Amino acid sequence: MEIKNPVIPVDVVNDVLEEHHNPDLGEATIREIVSIVNELEEQTGNKFIRMEMGVPGLPPSRIGIEAEIEALKKGVAAKYPMLDGIKELKENASRFVKAFVDIDISPQGCVPTVGSMQGAFANFMVCGHVDKKKDTFLFIDPGFPVQKQQLMVLGFNYESFDLYHFRGEKLREELERHLKNGNITAIIYSNPNNPTWVCLTDEELKIIGELANKYDVIVLEDLAYFAMDFRKDMSKPFEPPYQPSVGKYTDNYVLLISSSKVFSYAGQRIGVMCISDKLYDRYFPDLYDRYKIGEYGRVLVGRILYGLSSGVGHSSQYALSAMYKKAVEGEFNILDDVREYGERARVMKKMFFDNGFRLVYDNDLGEPVADGFYFTLDYPGMTGGELLKNLLYFGISAISLRITGSSMEGIRACVSQTGTERFTELEDRLKRFKKYADEYLAVKNA
């Protein structure tokens, strides 16, 4: 059928999709969508409403920039950093975790990585060998698609389930169903959740911790959106409410704390993994057989990180250290700037709802899902892949829920790259899309 009033010429979209060999956008990775949209923008000169990638849309923290510039002036670029991080970053990271998570982790276990992606990858490499009988990872989905790609690169197995169907005590039953087989080495999840923005409660984290103890599995807790459940104010150091964490209920954990979103410091590729004191020093005979040292933390730093990157950019460590220090001392509120994402989400959701879309993950244990960095949408009658393709004609991009491990059809929308100055443009495009979508579905269902 003819597409009336498209923003991007239909033939251009179709030609680019054919060149990229993506017959079903429901299976396309984030970076594949990025590449397609980049090409469409270049060919047409039309700017998309870009919702496919979680790129920070706010200026980076001046505290970090100034500390990094000062470090560069002192000549740190000429020196290799220590593998496990500079002393002041390790100490400030330890204090940051105490101030905002209310967990005690010694500076030894606070280790910088080249973004949380490297932190996850490095821990996958260790967890996959702590016990020869355990060769499988368990994802509490939906989740960050690249982590499964990392496991594919490493050759490890994984299992998953959609959290939406197993909240509260049901989570215990579903976790135990997987764990009782004895092949799970680690559990991975994000909180707040990417892409649904659902948040695990303390009761649910306690369940995860108790079962991690019972079945002796390691929990990798991805805190990429640290304290960004805007329904609560977790920005006051050493005061509740704190960022919820499984670390309150088990010693078998690693926190992956990103600087990309909460500090808008994505370009410098630095995060911190915070390994519990007991896990850091814990000896695993199977690790010794492979690496000739057996302690989890020593393998992670001295074997894996050494082999991956020989450390994290020297000057960026001073930047992150300064941001942690100011936040802990109460001189820098970690949420003041990023609350903007919640406000954008509130307005953008309404625009989508007014034009026939629905929220897919719409409930968080009886409460409305918080407005945050992401939200999930469907358009009744279309699969996620169909919806993505049809939105391209109207200059709007996103990713499919399918690639996040979701059991639902739909898309993930990120608010970060759409400033308020483009809201009128988004609203116009959605109105044009709705007219087309209604005709499209009438023909499809005829």
N, C-alpha and C positions, 0 to 999 in steps of 0.2 A: 504494500500500500504506500501511497505517497505520504511523505513526512512534511507537513506544512510548517512553515515558520521555524526551521531549525536554526540554531546559533552557529553550528559547524556544518558545512555542506555535507550532505549524506554520502556522496561519492568519495569525498576525501576520507571520511571516517572508515568507510568500507575498504578502501584501498590500503589504508594504514593497518587495519586489522588483518587484512590478507597478508601483507608483508611481514607482520609479526607472528603469523601462524597461530593466532589465538581464536579458534572457532568458538570456544566457550570461555567467556571472561570469568565465569564462576570458578575456574581453576587457575586463573592468572595470579602470579605473585604480586606483592606490593611494587617491587621494582619494575616488573613488566608493565604494570599499569602506568607507573611514572614515565617509563620510556615512551609508551604509546601517547600519553597526553603531551609530553614534551614535543614530540614530533607533530602532533596536531596543532599545537600552539605555534610552532615554527612555520608550518606550512600556511596557516590561515591568518596569523597575526592576532587571533582572538584569545583572550585570556580566560582560562577555565576557572570555575569555582572549584578549587582543588581540595578534596577531602580524603584523598587516598593514602597520604603518608603523614605520620605523626611528627611533623617538623615544627619545632617551637615557632610561634608567631609573635613573640615578644622580644624586646631587646635583651641581650645578655646582662647579667649583673655587673654593674660598674665596679663593685668590690673585687670581683674576680679579675676583670680586665686590668685594673690598676695594680693589683698584686702580681699579675703575670708580667706586665710591662716592667715593673721594678725588678723582678727576678731575672728577666732577660738582660736588663741593663747591668746586672751584677755578673753576667757571664755564664749563667747555668746552661745555656744552649750548647756550650762546649764540653759539658761533663755528662757522663752517663749517670742516671739516677740509680739508687739502690733498687734491686729487684722488688723488694717488698714495700717500697715507698719511702719518701722522706720522713724523717722523725716527726716533724711538726704536723704533717698531714695525718699520720697515724694517730697521734695524740688527739688532734682535733676531731677526727672521725669517731674515735672512741667516746669523746665527750658529747658529740652530736647524737649518737645513738642513745646514750643515757638520757640526754635532754628531751628527745622527741619520741623515743620508743620505750623509754624506761627499762632498758636492758643493759646489763654490764657486760661489755666485751673489751678485753684488754687491747691496747694499741697493737700488740703483736698480730692479732687476728684481723686487723683492719688494713686491707691491702688494695691499693689502687689498680684498676684495670683499664684497658683501652675501651671504655664504655662498658655498660652492663652486658652487652652482647659478648664481649670477650670473657667477662666474668662467668656467664652461663656456660660458654664453650669450654673454658678451663675446668670448671666443676664437673661438667659432663665427662670430660676425659679422665678425671679422678674417680668419680662415682662409678663409672662403668667398669672399674677394675678393683674395687674394694673387696669384692667377694665373687669368686669365679662362678658361684651358683646363681648369681643375680645379674642378668644381662638386659633388663628391661626398665625403662623409665615410665612413670605414670603422670600424665598431664590431667590436671583439673581444668577442663576447657570451658568456654572458648579461651584462646590464648594467642600469644605473639607467634605468628606463623614461622618466623625464621628459626625459632628454637627447634622445631621439628626438622627443618632443613639441616641444622647443625648436627642433629643426631644421624640424619641420613649420610652426611659427609663422614661422620665417625664410624658408621656401620653398626650403630646400636639399635635395638628394638624399642618401641614404645607402645603403650596403651593409653586410652583416654576415655573420658565421659564428660557429658555436658552438665555442668554444675546446676543449671537452671532447674533440672528435674530432681535434684538431690540436695535440697536445702535442709538445714537443721539436723535432726537426728537421722534423716534419710542419708545424709552424707556419710555417717559412720557405716551404715549397711553397705553402701556402694564401695567405699574405700576398702572395707574388709573383704568384699567379694574379690577384689583384685589382689590385695596383699596376701591373702591366705594361701595363694599358690606358691609363694616363696621365691618368685623370680624378680620382684621389684626392688631396685636399688635406690631409687630416689623419686620423690614427688615434686612436681613443679606447678606453680600457679602464680598469677599476678593479683595484687590487692592494693588499690582498686583494680578491678578487672579490665584488661584490654581484650575485647572491645566493648563489653556490655556496660561497664561502669558499676556493676553490682559489686558490693563490698562484703567480704567474709566477716562475720561477727566474731567476737571473742569466744563464744560458745562453739562455733564451728572450728576456729583455730585450735581450741582445746582438744576437740575430737581428732584433728589432724596430728597434733602433738602426742596425744595418748597412743594413737595407732603407730606413729613413728617409733615410739618407745617399744611398744609391744612386738612389732615386726622388725625392729632394728633397721629402719630405712632413713635416709637423709632427706631433709626437706630443703628445697631451693625456693626461697620466697622472693619473688621479683617485685621490688618496690619502686618500679619505674616512675610511678605517679605518687610519690611520697606525700602523705598527708593531704591529698587532693580530693578527699571526700568532703565536699564543701558544706555538707549538712552539719558538720561539727567543726569547731575551730581548734585545730591541732597545732597552731603556730606559736604557742607560748612555751618557751623552754622550761623544763622541769615542773610543768603543771599539766594535770589531766585536762581534757582527754589526750591520750597519746596515740600515735600511729599503731593500730593493732598489729600484733605479730605472734607467730607461732613460737618465737623464742621464749615466751612466757611459760611454755608448756612442755618443752623438750630441749635437750642439749644437742640433738642431731640436726643442726640447721646452719644454713648460710643465708645471709641477707644480701641481696643485690640492690645497691642503692645508686641510682642514676643521678647525674647532674644535668641531664639534657632538658628535662621538663621543668622541674621546680626552680632551677637556676638559669634556664634558657642557655645552657652552655654546651649544646650538642656538638658544635663544630670542633671543639677541642678534644673530643673523644676521651672523656675521663669519667669513671665511676669508681665506686668502692665496693668490694665484697667484704662482708663482716662475718667472720667464721667464729662460731661459739668456741670458747676457750677449751672445752672438753673435746670437741671434735678436732680442733686444730692439733692438739697433742695426742689424739688417739692413734694407736698403732694398729695397722691392718697387715696381717701376714701376707695376704695376696698382693698388696701394694709393694711390700719388700721384695717379693719374688720377681716382680716386674721392674721396679725402679732402684732396688738396692737401698732404699730407705723406706720406712713403713708408716711414718706419721703423716696424717692427712694434710696438714698445713705445709709441712716441709716438701712433700711431693708437689703440692699445688704451686708453690712459689719456686722451689729450686729445680724442679724438673719441667713442669708444664709452662708456667709463665716465662721461664728462661728460654724455653724452646720456641714460644710463640712470638715474643716481642722484645725480650731483654728489658722489660720495664715500660713504664708509661712516660709520655712527654714530660720533661723535667719542669718546664715553666708552668704547665697546666696544673701540676700538683700544688704549686704555691697558690694558684688561683683558688682551687677547691678548698685548700686549707684555710685561706682567708675568709671564704664564704661560710664555712662551718663555724669558724671562730666568732665571727660577728653575729651569726644566728644564735649560737649558744649564749652569747653575752647579752642578747636581747637588743642589739643595735641594728638588726636586720630581720624583718618579719618575712619568713620564707613564703607566705601565702599572699602577701599584699598585692603583688603583681599578677600572679597566676589565677586569682579569683576571676579575672577577666574572661577566662575560658568558660567558667560556669555561666556567666551572663550571656556570652555568645551562644552557648548551647541552648539556653532557655528561649532566646529569640528565634534561633534557627529551627529548633524543633517545631515551634508554632507555625512557622512558614511551611514546613513540610506537611504537618498535620492538616493545615488549611487547604492543601492541594492533594489530598487523597492518600498520603502515606500514613503508615502506622508504626508505632514503636514495637520492635520485636521483643527485646528483653525489657519488659515494662514494669517489673515488680521486684522489689528487694525485700523479701520476707515480710510482705504486707505493706511496705512503704514504697512510695514512688522512687524510682531510680534517681540518683543524684544527677544534677546537671554538671557535666565535666568535660574532659578533653575529647571524649568519644560518645556517640550514641548509635543505636542500631535501628534500621528502618526496613520495611518492606512495602511493596505496592501490591495489594491483593490481586492475584491472577498472574503475576510474573515470578519467575525464578530469579535468584540473585544474579545469575549470568545475563539473563534477558534485561533485567533492570539496569545493570551496569552499561550494557551496550546502548540501550535506548537513552540513557542519561547523557552519554557521550555526544549525541546529536544536539543536545541542548547545553553543551559546555559545562557539564558537571561531572566530576570524577569521584570514585570511592573504591572500596575493595569488597569482595564477596565475603559473607560470613562463613561460607563453606571452607575457605582456606584457614580459618581460625580454629577449626575443629568443632564448630557449632553444628547442632543437629537441626537448626532452623534455616530456612531460605531467607535471604535478604542481604543487606549491605551494612558495612561499618562506615560511619561518617565521622571525620575528624574536623574539629572546629578551628584548629590553630591557624590555618592559613587564610581564613576568611574574616577580615576585619569589618568593623561596622560600616565602613565606607562602601562596602560591596553588598550590603543587605538589600538595597532596592533592586540591584541587578539580579541577585539570587531570587528574589520574589518574582520578578518578571519571568525569569527562566523557568521557574517551577510552574507558573500559570500556563506558560506555553507547553510545557511538558504534559501537564494534566490534560489539556485539550487533545493532544496527540495520543496519550496513553489510553484515554477512554475509547477513542476510535480504534486503536490498535487491539484492545481487548475485545471490543465488539466483533471485529473481524475474526480474531483468533477463536472466539467462543461460538461463532455462528455455525 
